[in-house]
Amino acid sequence: MQHTATMRNIFAQSIVTAIGATGVRVVLKTAGDVSIATLTGGTSSATGAVVTIPTASLVDDTNAVGGTLSYVMVEPAATGEVFRFDDVTVLGFSAGQVITAGDTVDCTGDITWTAPV
């Protein structure tokens, strides 16, 4: 099955609607679903089939809880996962990276998601 450009654009816009244009949260999680760090205050937008969350819009977590990174979750200001990245390397992190309690955590490079073809 393939999606038309129109449907891919609708998917992307639906993601922005679900996470909100402002107040986006990026949460680093352990394999046991425990939050390690939370970056807040992000914005999101959709251009065609691509959703972008500029990292410049995120506020660093300056006091991480700490743990071993398994995945990164994106959610609206009100808690509730919209999507996740199991491949954390796309966000500048390393798989299995250990984050120490009290560390400052930030994200490098804009976060993007592209609707599937």
Backbone hydrogen bonds, N-H to C=O, Kabsch-Sander energy under -0.5 kcal/mol:
donor,donor_aa,acceptor,acceptor_aa,energy
3,H,117,V,-2.6
8,R,4,T,-2.5
9,N,5,A,-2.3
10,I,6,T,-1.9
11,F,7,M,-2.6
12,A,8,R,-2.3
13,Q,9,N,-2.5
14,S,10,I,-2.3
15,I,11,F,-1.9
16,V,12,A,-1.9
17,T,13,Q,-2.3
18,A,14,S,-2.4
19,I,15,I,-2.7
20,G,16,V,-2.2
23,G,42,G,-0.6
24,V,42,G,-2.5
25,R,75,E,-3.0
26,V,39,L,-2.7
27,V,25,R,-0.5
27,V,73,M,-3.0
28,L,26,V,-0.5
28,L,37,A,-2.7
29,K,71,Y,-2.8
30,T,34,V,-2.0
33,D,30,T,-1.9
36,I,28,L,-3.5
37,A,28,L,-1.0
39,L,26,V,-3.1
40,T,59,V,-1.3
42,G,24,V,-2.4
44,S,21,A,-1.6
45,S,52,T,-1.6
47,T,50,V,-2.6
50,V,47,T,-1.8
51,V,113,W,-3.3
52,T,45,S,-2.7
53,I,111,I,-3.0
57,S,54,P,-1.7
58,L,55,T,-1.4
59,V,40,T,-3.2
60,D,58,L,-0.5
61,D,105,V,-2.0
62,T,60,D,-0.8
64,A,103,D,-2.7
65,V,36,I,-2.6
66,G,36,I,-1.3
67,G,99,I,-2.5
69,L,67,G,-0.6
69,L,97,Q,-3.3
70,S,29,K,-3.0
71,Y,29,K,-1.5
72,V,85,F,-2.1
73,M,27,V,-3.1
74,V,83,F,-3.1
75,E,25,R,-2.5
82,V,74,V,-2.8
83,F,74,V,-1.4
85,F,72,V,-3.1
86,D,84,R,-0.6
88,V,86,D,-1.2
90,V,87,D,-1.3
91,L,88,V,-1.5
92,G,89,T,-1.5
93,F,88,V,-1.7
96,G,69,L,-1.5
97,Q,94,S,-2.1
99,I,67,G,-3.1
99,I,97,Q,-0.6
100,T,98,V,-0.5
102,G,64,A,-3.2
103,D,100,T,-2.3
105,V,61,D,-2.9
108,T,91,L,-1.1
111,I,53,I,-2.6
112,T,110,D,-0.5
113,W,51,V,-2.0
115,A,49,A,-2.8
